[in-house]
Amino acid sequence: MDIKNFASAISQIAEEKGISSEKVLESIEQALAAAYKKDYGNKGQAIRAQLSPETGDVKFWQVKLVVDETMIYSEEELEKMKEEKDKEGSVSPDAEDEEKIRFNPEKHIMLSEAQKSNPKIKVGEELIIPLTPQKDYGRIAAQTAKQVIMQRIREAEKQSIFEEYKSKEGQIISGIVQRVEGRNVFLDIGKTLGILTREEQVLGEFYRPGQRLKTYVLKVEETPKGSVVFLSRAYPKLVSRLFELEVPEISSGSVVIRSIAREPGSRTKIAVASEEEGVDPIGAAVGQRGTRVQVIINELGGEKIDIIEYSEDSKIYIANSLSPAKVVEVKIMPKNKALAIVPEDQLSLAIGKDGQNVRLAAKLTGWKIDVRSSEQPEEPAPTPVPAAQTKREKKKEDKKEEKTAPKEKGEKKSSKKVAKSKGGKEKPSSAKASEVKKKKS
């Protein structure tokens, strides 16, 4: 065996697949053990191999588990199990007992026999028996070794990819749009593909093959087909991670992002605070002439970003959150509500288009914010009325209704009785007609 070429081949495979050389060497050892068992071993044997990359020598061992009589089924128990299986077609509950095993001389060895080779060995330990190394292997054994190597390397590669991207959860990675299938967008992010689902896309964004995007790693799941990396362009933390990339003060910790509220593709509000004296948090985030924030706006496709200063004082914080509108006064109300009073000409700016500005401010601060102009009078609270007074007034109203009700009914009846004659004159009522007859008589 050419040891130099062999070692370089291991290193090359490890580099191409992104796995460690130890994993590749372990896969080769398992393949050699499988090939040895195929040509020189027996069914049921557990064989291990050890390959030395320095010398190219291979050593083989057979591994047996040390057991005693309490761990295996006796002949009587096995015979009884066989009879029950023949009668009922099922195995008795004792056969499913995990504490006992069927003794196999290729896999197990009794404690008394194992102590002849190693007096200190105990029950449950493994006895390693050296085997004679072989150099010549048949065609089937070679094919088996090749299949084992490929399978083990694929498994190691999948595990390596999963661990790598699992460690990147919550971070930003750059990818190139590879294809668009239905509502899902697949991005090439290096060793695997990331999926951008419809729910995590920004409304109004269009994705085309070859386009480079920065995305947020939501989660990584392991499936039989490999690792699936779920990406997002709509998650609020995408903005905060972009600020960490572009603003050194945020990445170093001298400026901290306290809160963030986002409506993807439209507008974002972000609250920053300084942890060091003499550092302007807003100026650091905006950058000289707005260069830093402009890079983030371009990455988000022109999404507007409002950067405000965080304050421990709720009134100041709420007033800042309504930026760019100027707030005259903030009143703290019960049940986590706040009333913000702004000038008349600033009212529409404070509320924003479709209420977006005040809605984002409420998300950012965690307060229910009501915005009013300084010229708009506050709604006066209703004055409490004594219960006795309300009862008296109610009785008076009921009496008035009773008095007016019969009159209205009488008027309706009289109006029905009055009718016009054919000549256009009103016909006399029945009472008037009787009086006329009496006078004539």
Secondary structure, 3 states (H helix, E strand, C coil): CCHHHHHHHHHHHHHHHCCCHHHHHHHHHHHHHHHHHHHHCCCCCCEEEEECCCCCCEEEEEEEEEECHHHECCHHHHHHHHHHHHHHCCCCHHHHCCCCECCCCCCEEEHHHHHHHCCCCCCCCEEEEEECCCCCCCHHHHHHHHHHHHHHHHHHHHHHHHHHHHCCCCCEEEEEEEEEECCEEEEECCCCEEEECHHHCCCCCCCCCCCEEEEEEEEEEEECCEEEEEEECCCCHHHHHHHHHHCHHHHHCCEEEEEEEEECCCEEEEEEEECCCCCCHHHHHHCHHHHHHHHHHHHCCCCEEEEEECCCCHHHHHHHHCCCCCCCEEEEECCCEEEEEECHHHHHHHHCHHHHHHHHHHHHHCCEEEEEECCCCCCCCCCCCCHHHHHHHHHHHHHHHHHHHHHHHHHHHHHHHCCECCCCCECCCHHHHHHHHHHHC
